[in-house]
């Protein structure tokens, strides 16, 4: 039974895709079309924009008006959360995921706006979560069948694999792609974690969130995805975020030993 088959047996499950943006004007229209074209009843796209100077926030509002037109009263397919402070990917996700929970989402998907995460995998992730009852489904690059875009340089491949192995070793977790940014969470899992208590602001948020979920007793399943290279815009990864990613696993292990 496929993920889509599983989902078809649970129509209307409220799912919110949370997509943080900063200067993603060139990518957002295509990503909105891909996500909102998925065969998932009850799917909602929430953009969390950090006051992008390239007008991403304005484009998001225009897209929301377009996709919300002709919807039944009280139902929106897309919404935009505007933040005035750019203080890290983790903070943007906390804001968007918290809003999704308040609005009644049963599942929340983390997804990048740059096209690196395959939108077509979302129904499969949802089907896996509904069928198995796990609190977390990871779109994984490092399980059998997963892969990275061939345009990734060898140094990036090695850095990514090292970062995952390093974090797994320090934290003692079996999640092979613990740094993955493409994840589906049950609402119950996110509430148990208590998003307001997360410390990480940057990309290490991905590691902290998974680690706390496992410590809280929630199971995770990894499904293979192909991670694509972005075609528009520039990466937000900086030296500061890489250093934070190195420090956070040690800090978490010391805090929870």
N, C-alpha and C positions, 0 to 999 in steps of 0.2 A: 504494500500500500504506500503510495507516494505522499509527500508532504501536502501536495495540492488536494489529493483525495481526502486526506485527513481533515483538511480545512473545510472542504465542501460539506462535511458532516457537522460542522459547527458554524453555520452561517451567522453573520452579524456580530462576530466577536470583535469588540472595539480594540483596534490596534492603532497606536500612534507612532509614526516615524518621526523622530526628533533629529533635525539636521541643522547643526550650527553653521553659520556662514560669516566670512569676512573677505570681502573683495572676490566674490564668486559670481559676478554679474554675467560672465560669459557661459558659466556652467548651469546656473540655476534653472532657466527655462527647460532645458533638456532633462534635467534631473526630476523636475516636478512632473513632467509629462511621463517619464518612465515609472515613477513611484505611483502616481495616481492612475496609471493605466493597468496596474496589477490586478489580477483576479482575486481580490481580497475584499469581501464585504466588510463595511465598517472601518475601513482604513482612513486615517487622517494624517496629513503631513503638516508638521509644525516646524517652521523655520525660526531659528534663534539667531538674529543678526546683531552683531556688535558694532552698530553705527558705521557700516562699511563706507569709506569715502568714494567708492566707485558706483554707488547707487544700488547696491544689491538689495537693501531694505525696501526701496521704492519699487523695484522690479518684483520683489516678493509680494508686496501689497497688491500690485496689479494682477499678478498670477492668482492670488487668493480670490480677488474679486471675480476673475474669469471662472475659476473652478467651483466657486460657491454659487454662481448664478444658477437658477432653476433648481436649487436643492430644496427639499421640504423644510418647512419652518423649524428652526432650532437645530438643523444639521448643517455642519460646515465640513468640507473636504480638506480645507487648508486654512491655516492661521499663521500669523507672524507675531513673534515676540521680539520687541526691540529693546536692546540693552544699550545703555549710554556709556558703559565702561568696558573696555577690552582687557579683561583680567584673566584670560586663559580658557582653553578648551574645556577643561573640567568644570569651571564655573558656568560656562554656557550650557553644558549638558545638564548640570544640576538644575538650572533654571527651567530648561525645557522639559526635563523628565518630571520635575515636581509639578509643573503646570499640567502635564499629561495625566498624572495620577489624580490631581484635583478634578480634572474633567471626566474622570471615569474610565480611563484606558485600562483594559485587562492585561495588555501586553504593550511594551515600549521597545522600539527598535532604535538603536544608535546607528547612524549612517552618515558618511562624509558627503559633502556636496560636490566633490571634485571628480566624481565618476569612477573612483577607484574600487568602490564596492558594488557588486552586481545586484541591481534591483530585483532581477528575476529570482534571486535566491530567497527573498523574503517569504513567499508562500511556503516554501520548503522548510524554512526555519520555524514558521508558525505551526505548520503541520506536525513537525517534530515535537515542539513544546506541548501542543494539545494532546498528542498521542501518548507521550511519555510522562507528562506531568512534571518535567524538570523546570527549575526556575530560571535557567540560563541556557541559551543556544548560541554558540560562538561560530561565526563565519570564519573558518580557520584556513590559513595558508599552509599549515604545517602538519596536517593529517593526510593520510593517503588520499590522493585525488586532488589535493589543494596545490596551488601554484602561484608564482609571481610572474608579472609581466616580463617578457624577454628584454625589454628596454631598461630594466633595472640594472645598474652597474654592479659588478661583482662586489665592490666595497660596500654597497648598500645591502646586498643580500647577506653578506657575512655579518654586517653590523646588526641587521634585524634578527638573524638566527642567534647571534651571540646574546643580544638583549633578552630574547626569550629564554634561552638556556640559563642565563645568569639569574633572571627573576624567578624562574621555576626552582632553581637550586637553592637560592636564598630563602624562598618562601615555602619550599617543600610542597608545591602543588603539582598535580598531574596535568593541568591544562597546558597543552602544547603551544598554543598561540595566546599566551596570557596578555600580550600587548595589543591584541587585535582590537580594532575600533568598530567592527561590524558585529553587533550583538543584539539578541532579542531577550528581553527580560520579562518575567511575570511581575505583575503589580505587587503581589505578596512578597516576592524577593526584594524588590526595591524598598518596600516599606520596612522590612526587617533590617535592611542595611542602614536605614535612616540617612538619606542623602545629605542632610544638613551637617552631618558629622564628618564628611569626607574632607581630607586635608589637601589633597593634590589639586593644583590649578591647571597643570599642563597635560601632556600626553600620558604621564604616569597615572593619571586618573583611571585609565583603563585597567591598569594593574591593581590599584587599590580597590576598585569596585569589585573585581572578580575575587580577589583574595578575601574580602570581607563577606562576600556571598558564600564562599566555601566554608569559611569559619562559622558562619551562621547556620550551617547544616544544609545548604541548598546544593543540589546536584547540577552539573553542567554537562552538556553534550556538544561536541564539535562536529560540524559538517564542513566538507571541503568547498572552498570557493577559489576562483581565480582572481587575484588582486591585480587590478590594472593600473598603469601609469596615468596620471592626469594628462589631459591633452590641452587644457587651457589654464592660465594662471600660474602661480608659483607656490611651492610648498611652504607651509607655515612652520616647519621644523627648524629650530634654532639651536645653537650651542647650549643656551640656557636650559631648554627643554630636555636636551640629551643628558645634561648633567643631573637635572632633577630626576630623570628616569633611572639614573644609576644610584641615586641616594635613597629614593623612596622605598625600594624593597628592603634595604637594611633597616631603615627607620620603622617600617611596619613590623618586621620580625622582632626587633628589640622591644617594640611597644606591646606586642601580643605574645611574648614568650612565656 
